[in-house]
């Protein structure tokens, strides 16, 4: 056997060959090879992104990559022209589909040979059962369909680095398909109590017809009047939840792992993001079509400035049933709703930087919506502060427990 040091110069690997054997990113190579636009930013207005012809789907699409996506999750936009349909596709990565615009239907081939077809419109959410073939139809003759597809293709493709295995795998997962009612907008509601007596509400299904009207449940640990429900979709390892911010209020800040794709469903407002020790905030707008991913351990906080409640959809790796990574398990146990001072990841209203509330009050003055936070925060004192003094490093309360 000849070692590398025994080879003659002409037999040594070329620089190109040596480079090809290290720092390989199969997901990046795949996405670049699909021939559609790749957009990379902190977040995107998915309704306005440029798309291009996508042979895999016989439709149009683009990748909506974000700086906070992390190692496991990604997003692409699928666009189907009026009166058209995609070609049948299947893949070994999980995918949640949030309908941004248009009306249509999806046909899914189940492992036993049966098919399921369901119709949807804007703000519907559905999951493709693992490795099932599916096809998307546009029911309109005048309006294009746009679907936000949040997926775990990066971890799947990078793990196996074999595209035939990912896109042409004969293995079936009948236990992941659910029942007939799971494709009809029905499902099962359940509850469980996490640590610190934090109650979680779950809905198991494959299809939610309208996230803007779906029943939510009180979840005041994340803010007065906050509502929430977590979804278990197609018995998946990916997680999603919908939360609602009441009129005249905003959520408490918290932080978590990378890769959570946050979609504004309805309402108006903004989100603030910052790392501990920053001198200022990063702001991202809030209205239907906008999506962003908070980077790892970056604090983020959602603000409703409109006259109606505001909802958002969050999709990430690690479901309530299958947390997958330790940080997601801690979140499911309640860490995301526990104060930093107690070892959690949340900043309570009384501990937040005064600039947060002052900025929000200024925004409300422009929209004419009255604040309903006066019972929680001394707004007169906040308004009395000289804006010129509201500067400096953003600090958070010191944790007295283990980091979770």
C-alpha positions as CSV (number, residue, x, y, z in Angstrom):
1,X,0.0,0.0,0.0
2,X,1.4,3.4,-1.0
3,X,1.2,6.3,1.4
4,X,0.8,9.9,0.3
5,X,4.4,10.6,1.2
6,X,5.6,7.8,-1.1
7,X,3.9,9.2,-4.2
8,X,5.8,11.0,-6.9
9,X,5.0,14.7,-7.5
10,X,2.9,13.8,-10.5
11,X,0.9,11.4,-8.4
12,X,0.2,13.9,-5.5
13,X,-3.5,15.1,-5.3
14,X,-3.9,18.4,-7.1
15,X,-4.9,21.5,-5.0
16,X,-8.4,21.2,-6.4
17,X,-8.6,17.6,-5.4
18,X,-7.3,18.3,-1.9
19,X,-9.8,21.2,-1.5
20,X,-12.7,18.9,-2.6
21,X,-11.9,16.5,0.3
22,X,-12.4,19.1,3.1
23,X,-15.0,21.6,4.1
24,X,-17.6,20.0,1.9
25,X,-21.1,21.3,2.3
26,X,-23.5,19.0,0.4
27,X,-26.6,21.1,1.1
28,X,-24.9,24.3,-0.2
29,X,-23.8,22.4,-3.3
30,X,-27.3,21.0,-3.9
31,X,-29.0,24.4,-3.5
32,X,-26.5,26.1,-5.8
33,X,-27.0,23.3,-8.3
34,X,-30.9,23.6,-8.4
35,X,-30.6,26.7,-10.7
36,X,-33.0,29.0,-8.9
37,X,-32.2,32.3,-7.1
38,X,-30.6,32.1,-3.7
39,X,-31.4,35.0,-1.4
40,X,-29.4,35.4,1.8
41,X,-30.3,38.1,4.4
42,X,-31.4,38.5,8.0
43,X,-35.0,38.0,6.9
44,X,-37.1,38.3,3.8
45,X,-40.5,39.5,2.4
46,X,-41.3,36.1,0.9
47,X,-44.1,37.6,-1.2
48,X,-41.6,39.8,-3.1
49,X,-38.6,37.6,-3.6
50,X,-37.5,36.9,-7.1
51,X,-38.1,33.3,-8.2
52,X,-36.9,31.4,-11.2
53,X,-37.8,28.2,-13.2
54,X,-37.2,25.1,-11.0
55,X,-37.0,21.9,-12.9
56,X,-37.3,19.7,-9.8
57,X,-40.9,20.9,-9.3
58,X,-41.6,22.0,-12.9
59,X,-42.6,25.3,-11.3
60,X,-40.8,28.4,-10.0
61,X,-38.9,28.9,-6.8
62,X,-36.1,30.4,-4.8
63,X,-34.1,29.7,-1.7
64,X,-34.9,32.1,1.2
65,X,-31.7,31.6,3.3
66,X,-31.1,33.5,6.4
67,X,-28.1,34.4,8.6
68,X,-29.7,32.8,11.6
69,X,-30.8,29.5,10.0
70,X,-28.1,27.5,11.8
71,X,-27.0,24.1,10.8
72,X,-30.3,22.2,10.5
73,X,-33.1,24.2,8.9
74,X,-33.7,26.2,5.8
75,X,-36.5,27.7,3.7
76,X,-37.5,27.9,0.1
77,X,-40.4,29.5,-1.7
78,X,-42.4,27.5,-4.2
79,X,-44.4,29.4,-6.8
80,X,-47.0,27.8,-9.1
81,X,-48.3,29.7,-12.0
82,X,-52.1,30.2,-12.5
83,X,-53.8,27.0,-13.7
84,X,-50.6,25.0,-13.4
85,X,-49.3,22.2,-11.2
86,X,-46.0,20.9,-10.0
87,X,-44.6,17.6,-11.0
88,X,-44.8,14.8,-8.3
89,X,-41.9,15.1,-5.9
90,X,-40.7,13.3,-2.8
91,X,-37.8,13.7,-0.4
92,X,-36.5,12.3,2.8
93,X,-36.4,15.7,4.6
94,X,-39.4,17.0,6.6
95,X,-41.2,20.1,5.3
96,X,-43.9,22.4,6.6
97,X,-45.8,24.5,4.0
98,X,-47.3,27.8,4.9
99,X,-49.5,29.3,2.1
100,X,-48.5,32.9,1.5
101,X,-50.8,33.6,-1.4
102,X,-53.3,31.8,-3.7
103,X,-55.7,28.9,-3.6
104,X,-55.1,25.4,-4.6
105,X,-54.8,21.8,-3.4
106,X,-52.2,19.2,-2.6
107,X,-52.3,15.5,-3.6
108,X,-50.3,13.0,-1.5
109,X,-49.5,9.4,-2.3
110,X,-49.5,7.3,0.8
111,X,-47.3,4.2,1.3
112,X,-50.2,1.8,0.8
113,X,-51.1,3.2,-2.6
114,X,-54.0,5.4,-1.4
115,X,-54.0,9.1,-2.1
116,X,-55.2,12.1,0.0
117,X,-56.1,15.4,-1.6
118,X,-57.0,18.6,0.3
119,X,-57.7,22.1,-0.7
120,X,-56.2,25.2,0.9
121,X,-56.0,29.0,0.7
122,X,-53.9,31.8,2.2
123,X,-52.5,31.3,5.7
124,X,-53.0,27.5,5.6
125,X,-50.3,25.3,7.1
126,X,-49.7,21.7,6.1
127,X,-47.0,19.1,6.4
128,X,-45.8,16.5,3.9
129,X,-45.6,13.1,5.6
130,X,-42.1,11.8,5.4
131,X,-40.9,10.6,2.0
132,X,-44.5,10.6,0.6
133,X,-44.8,11.7,-3.0
134,X,-46.8,14.9,-3.4
135,X,-48.1,17.3,-6.0
136,X,-49.3,20.9,-5.7
137,X,-52.1,22.4,-7.9
138,X,-53.0,26.0,-8.4
139,X,-56.8,26.3,-8.5
140,X,-56.8,29.9,-9.8
141,X,-56.6,30.9,-13.5
142,X,-55.3,34.4,-12.6
143,X,-53.3,34.3,-9.4
144,X,-50.0,32.6,-8.7
145,X,-49.6,30.4,-5.6
146,X,-46.7,31.1,-3.3
147,X,-45.8,28.7,-0.5
148,X,-43.2,29.1,2.2
149,X,-41.5,25.7,2.6
150,X,-39.6,25.4,5.9
151,X,-37.6,22.2,6.0
152,X,-34.7,20.3,7.5
153,X,-33.0,19.6,4.2
154,X,-29.6,20.9,5.4
155,X,-29.2,18.3,8.1
156,X,-30.7,15.5,5.9
157,X,-28.6,16.2,2.8
158,X,-25.4,16.9,4.8
159,X,-25.9,13.8,6.9
160,X,-26.2,11.4,3.9
161,X,-24.6,13.4,1.1
162,X,-26.3,11.2,-1.4
163,X,-29.0,12.9,-3.4
164,X,-30.5,9.6,-4.7
165,X,-30.9,8.5,-1.1
166,X,-32.7,11.7,-0.3
167,X,-34.9,12.2,-3.4
168,X,-35.4,8.6,-4.6
169,X,-35.5,6.5,-1.5
170,X,-38.0,3.6,-1.6
171,X,-38.4,3.4,2.2
172,X,-41.9,4.2,3.5
173,X,-43.1,5.5,6.8
174,X,-46.7,4.5,7.2
175,X,-46.7,5.5,10.8
176,X,-46.1,9.1,9.9
177,X,-49.1,9.6,7.6
178,X,-51.8,10.1,10.2
179,X,-55.5,9.4,9.6
180,X,-58.0,10.6,7.0
181,X,-59.2,13.4,9.3
182,X,-55.6,14.7,9.6
183,X,-55.9,15.8,6.0
184,X,-59.3,17.4,6.5
185,X,-58.4,20.1,9.0
186,X,-59.3,17.9,12.0
187,X,-57.0,16.6,14.7
188,X,-56.5,15.8,18.3
189,X,-56.1,18.4,21.1
190,X,-54.0,17.4,24.2
191,X,-52.3,19.2,27.1
192,X,-49.3,18.5,29.3
193,X,-47.7,20.4,32.1
194,X,-44.0,21.1,31.9
195,X,-41.7,22.2,34.6
196,X,-42.8,25.1,36.9
197,X,-46.4,24.2,36.1
198,X,-46.3,25.6,32.6
199,X,-49.2,24.2,30.7
200,X,-48.8,23.4,27.0
201,X,-51.6,22.9,24.5
202,X,-50.9,20.6,21.5
203,X,-52.8,20.0,18.3
204,X,-51.9,16.9,16.2
205,X,-52.8,17.0,12.6
206,X,-51.3,17.3,9.0
207,X,-53.3,20.3,7.9
208,X,-54.5,23.5,9.4
209,X,-56.8,25.4,7.0
210,X,-56.4,28.9,8.4
211,X,-53.8,30.0,11.0
212,X,-55.5,33.4,11.4
213,X,-58.7,31.9,12.9
214,X,-57.4,28.7,14.5
215,X,-58.3,28.4,18.2
216,X,-55.4,29.3,20.6
217,X,-55.1,28.9,24.3
218,X,-53.9,31.3,27.1
219,X,-50.2,31.3,27.6
220,X,-49.6,34.3,29.8
221,X,-46.1,33.1,30.8
222,X,-44.9,34.8,27.6
223,X,-46.9,38.0,28.2
224,X,-50.2,39.3,29.5
225,X,-53.0,38.1,27.2
226,X,-50.7,36.0,25.1
227,X,-52.2,32.9,23.4
228,X,-50.5,29.9,21.8
229,X,-50.8,26.4,20.5
230,X,-48.0,24.0,19.4
231,X,-48.5,21.7,16.5
232,X,-47.4,18.1,16.0
233,X,-47.5,17.7,12.2
234,X,-47.2,14.3,10.5
235,X,-45.6,12.9,13.6
236,X,-42.5,14.9,12.7
237,X,-39.3,15.9,14.4
238,X,-39.8,19.5,13.2
239,X,-41.8,21.8,15.5
240,X,-44.2,24.6,14.9
241,X,-46.4,26.8,17.0
242,X,-48.7,29.8,16.5
243,X,-48.7,32.6,19.1
244,X,-50.9,35.7,19.3
245,X,-50.1,39.2,20.7
246,X,-53.1,41.1,22.0
247,X,-53.9,44.6,20.8
248,X,-51.9,47.2,22.7
249,X,-49.4,44.7,24.1
250,X,-46.1,42.9,23.2
251,X,-44.3,39.7,24.1
252,X,-41.5,39.2,26.6
253,X,-38.0,38.9,25.1
254,X,-36.3,35.5,25.1
255,X,-33.6,33.6,23.3
256,X,-33.0,30.1,22.0
257,X,-31.2,27.9,19.5
258,X,-30.8,28.9,15.8
259,X,-33.1,27.9,13.0
260,X,-36.5,29.1,14.2
261,X,-38.2,30.5,11.1
262,X,-40.7,33.1,12.3
263,X,-43.5,34.1,9.9
264,X,-45.8,37.0,10.5
265,X,-49.3,35.7,9.9
266,X,-51.4,38.9,10.5
267,X,-51.3,42.2,12.3
268,X,-48.7,44.9,12.1
269,X,-45.7,45.8,14.2
270,X,-42.1,44.9,14.5
271,X,-39.5,42.6,16.2
272,X,-36.4,43.8,18.1
273,X,-33.3,41.7,18.2
274,X,-30.0,42.1,20.1
275,X,-27.2,40.2,21.8
276,X,-26.5,40.8,25.4
277,X,-24.0,43.7,25.6
278,X,-25.1,45.4,22.3
279,X,-25.6,49.1,22.3
280,X,-28.7,49.1,20.1
281,X,-31.4,46.9,18.7
282,X,-32.0,45.4,15.3
283,X,-35.5,46.0,14.0
284,X,-37.5,43.7,11.6
285,X,-40.9,44.7,10.2
286,X,-44.0,42.7,11.0
287,X,-46.8,41.9,8.4
288,X,-48.0,38.9,6.5
289,X,-45.3,37.6,4.1
290,X,-42.3,38.6,6.3
291,X,-40.1,35.8,7.7
292,X,-36.8,35.9,9.7
293,X,-34.8,33.6,11.9
294,X,-33.3,34.9,15.2
295,X,-29.6,33.8,15.3
296,X,-28.4,31.5,18.0
297,X,-28.8,33.0,21.5
298,X,-29.9,36.4,20.2
299,X,-32.6,38.0,22.2
300,X,-35.8,38.8,20.3
301,X,-39.1,40.5,21.2
302,X,-42.3,40.9,19.2
303,X,-44.4,44.1,19.3
304,X,-48.0,44.6,18.1
305,X,-48.6,48.2,17.0
306,X,-51.9,47.6,15.2
307,X,-55.6,47.8,16.2
308,X,-56.1,44.0,16.1
309,X,-54.3,41.0,17.7
310,X,-51.2,39.9,15.8
311,X,-50.3,36.3,15.1
312,X,-47.1,34.6,14.0
313,X,-46.0,31.1,13.0
314,X,-42.6,29.7,14.2
315,X,-41.1,26.6,12.7
316,X,-37.9,24.9,14.0
317,X,-36.2,21.6,14.6
318,X,-37.2,19.6,17.6
319,X,-40.9,19.0,18.2
320,X,-42.7,18.7,21.5
321,X,-42.8,15.0,20.9
322,X,-39.3,14.6,19.5
323,X,-37.2,17.4,20.9
324,X,-34.1,16.1,19.1
325,X,-31.5,18.5,20.5
326,X,-30.9,19.4,24.2
327,X,-31.8,23.1,23.8
328,X,-35.2,22.2,22.3
329,X,-35.9,19.7,25.1
330,X,-35.2,22.5,27.6
331,X,-37.6,24.8,25.7
332,X,-40.3,22.1,25.7
333,X,-39.7,21.8,29.5
334,X,-40.4,25.5,29.9
335,X,-37.0,27.2,29.8
336,X,-38.2,29.7,27.1
337,X,-40.9,31.0,29.5
338,X,-38.8,31.2,32.6
339,X,-36.9,34.3,33.7
340,X,-33.2,34.5,33.2
341,X,-33.0,35.3,36.9
342,X,-34.3,31.8,37.5
343,X,-32.0,30.1,35.0
344,X,-34.3,30.4,32.0
345,X,-34.2,32.4,28.8
346,X,-36.8,35.1,29.2
347,X,-36.5,38.7,30.2
348,X,-39.4,39.9,32.4
349,X,-41.0,43.2,31.8
350,X,-39.6,44.7,34.9
351,X,-36.1,43.7,33.9
352,X,-36.1,45.0,30.3
353,X,-34.2,48.0,29.0
354,X,-36.4,51.1,29.3
355,X,-35.7,51.9,25.6
356,X,-37.8,48.9,24.7
357,X,-41.0,50.3,26.1
358,X,-40.2,53.9,25.1
359,X,-39.7,52.9,21.5
360,X,-43.0,51.0,21.5
361,X,-45.0,53.9,23.0
362,X,-43.6,56.2,20.3
363,X,-44.7,53.6,17.6
364,X,-48.2,53.5,19.2
365,X,-48.5,57.3,19.0
366,X,-48.0,57.0,15.3
367,X,-50.7,54.3,14.8
368,X,-53.2,55.8,17.3
369,X,-53.5,52.5,19.3
370,X,-53.7,53.0,23.1
371,X,-51.3,51.0,25.3
372,X,-52.7,48.3,27.5
373,X,-49.4,47.8,29.3
374,X,-49.9,50.5,32.0
375,X,-50.8,47.9,34.7
376,X,-47.4,46.2,34.2
377,X,-45.0,49.1,33.4
378,X,-44.8,52.7,34.9
379,X,-45.4,54.4,31.5
380,X,-45.3,57.9,33.0
381,X,-41.8,57.3,34.3
382,X,-40.7,55.9,31.0
383,X,-42.1,58.9,29.1
384,X,-40.4,61.3,31.6
385,X,-37.0,59.9,30.8
386,X,-34.8,62.1,28.6
387,X,-34.4,60.2,25.3
388,X,-30.7,61.4,25.2
389,X,-30.1,59.4,28.4
390,X,-31.5,56.2,26.9
391,X,-28.3,54.9,25.6
392,X,-25.6,52.5,26.6
393,X,-25.1,48.8,26.7
394,X,-28.2,46.6,26.8
395,X,-28.0,44.5,29.9
396,X,-29.9,41.5,31.1
397,X,-30.5,40.3,34.7
398,X,-27.9,38.0,36.1
399,X,-28.9,34.3,36.1
400,X,-29.0,32.6,39.5
401,X,-29.4,29.2,38.1
402,X,-27.8,26.9,35.5
403,X,-28.1,28.1,31.9
404,X,-30.9,26.3,30.1
